[in-house]
Every structure is written in C-alpha cells, then in structure tokens.
Amino acid sequence: MSAGRRNERIRIETVSTVNDAARQPIETWTLLRDVWAQVVQQSGKEFVANAATTGGSDAAFSLLYQSDVDHKMRVVWRGKNYEIQSVDSDYRKNETLIKARWVDG
C-alpha cells in the first residue's frame, strides 16, 4: 500500500493506572503513539444496520507495521473513540490492520 492512502492521523492509546489526589488508583488512557492510517468505514447500509443493533459503527485502520498494538488498546480518530476488536500485523508486508468499533465516550 502506498503512503498516500494513509491520509488520516489516528491516536493509539493504552490504559495506564495512576493515583488520584487521595492516592487511589484510577485507570486513564494515555498516548502510545500518533500514526498515519488509511481508514475504511462500513457502507451506509451496513452502518445503519450495525448502529441499530449494537449502538456503534465499525472501522478498519490500515497502518505501517506495529508489533506492540493489541485489543486492550483503543484508537482515537477525529475525536471519536474506537475499541479495538482485532489486530492483524504482518511484518512481511510492513502492515497492521486494526478492526475497531466506535464507542460512546
């Protein structure tokens, strides 16, 4: 895939634990890295059907190979959070494909 198709900036975030003012542990999202990606969303019919049944929509993010991304992380694209459903990394093709579902909040 040519770099020209990766024309959207996404954030990959991971959960980390920090202590609040009362020294109680809380989970927070922290930046792993910002990367360029090609974003593929579902078509209109699939989008409407999926949103009606699950309350969300799916997207796939194609980016350069990332060996440390997993399903416990999330993608932030255009200010919306996407829960990672699966990660398919192929170092021979120098590509990672992340399939994710939009979540509210």
C-alpha positions in Angstrom: 0.0 0.0 0.0 1.3 3.4 -0.8 1.8 6.0 1.8 -0.6 8.4 0.0 -3.5 6.2 1.0 -2.6 6.6 4.7 -4.0 10.2 4.9 -5.7 10.2 8.3 -4.0 10.8 11.6 -5.0 8.5 14.4 -4.0 8.1 18.0 -3.4 4.7 19.6 -4.0 4.8 23.3 -3.3 2.4 26.1 -4.8 2.1 29.6 -2.5 3.0 32.5 -3.1 3.3 36.2 -2.3 6.5 38.1 -3.1 7.6 41.6 -5.6 10.4 42.2 -5.3 13.1 44.9 -6.4 10.6 47.6 -3.8 8.1 46.3 -6.5 5.8 45.0 -5.6 4.0 41.7 -7.6 5.1 38.7 -7.4 3.9 35.1 -6.7 6.5 32.4 -6.0 6.5 28.7 -2.5 7.6 27.7 -1.0 8.1 24.2 1.1 5.2 22.8 1.7 7.0 19.5 0.2 9.1 16.7 0.3 7.4 13.3 -0.9 7.9 9.7 -3.6 5.4 8.6 -6.0 4.6 5.9 -9.5 4.4 7.3 -12.1 2.2 5.9 -15.7 2.6 7.2 -18.7 0.5 6.5 -21.0 1.5 3.8 -24.3 3.4 4.6 -26.5 0.3 4.7 -24.1 -1.7 6.9 -23.6 1.4 9.1 -27.3 1.9 9.7 -27.9 -1.8 10.4 -24.9 -2.1 12.7 -25.7 1.1 14.6 -29.3 -0.1 15.1 -28.2 -3.4 16.6 -25.1 -2.5 18.5 -25.2 1.2 19.1 -21.9 1.7 17.3 -20.2 1.5 13.9 -17.2 -0.3 12.7 -14.0 0.9 11.0 -10.7 -0.6 9.9 -7.4 1.2 10.2 -4.5 0.2 8.0 -1.1 1.5 9.1 2.5 0.7 9.0 3.6 -2.4 11.0 3.1 -2.0 14.7 4.2 -5.0 16.8 3.0 -3.7 20.2 -0.7 -2.9 19.5 -3.3 -5.2 21.0 -7.0 -5.5 21.6 -6.7 -3.9 25.1 -6.0 -0.5 23.5 -8.1 2.0 21.6 -8.0 4.2 18.5 -9.0 7.8 18.6 -9.9 9.1 15.2 -11.5 12.6 14.5 -12.2 12.9 18.2 -14.1 9.6 18.5 -13.0 6.6 20.5 -12.8 3.2 18.8 -12.5 0.0 20.9 -10.1 -2.4 19.2 -11.7 -5.7 18.2 -8.8 -7.3 16.4 -5.2 -6.6 15.3 -3.6 -8.3 12.3 0.0 -7.5 12.0 2.1 -8.7 9.1 5.8 -7.7 9.3 6.5 -9.2 5.8 4.0 -6.7 4.3 5.0 -4.0 6.8 1.4 -3.5 7.6 -1.0 -3.7 10.6 -4.8 -3.8 10.2 -6.8 -2.8 13.2 -10.6 -3.5 13.2 -12.4 -1.4 15.8 -15.9 -0.4 16.9 -16.9 3.1 17.8 -17.9 3.5 21.4 -19.6 6.5 23.0 -17.4 8.3 25.5 
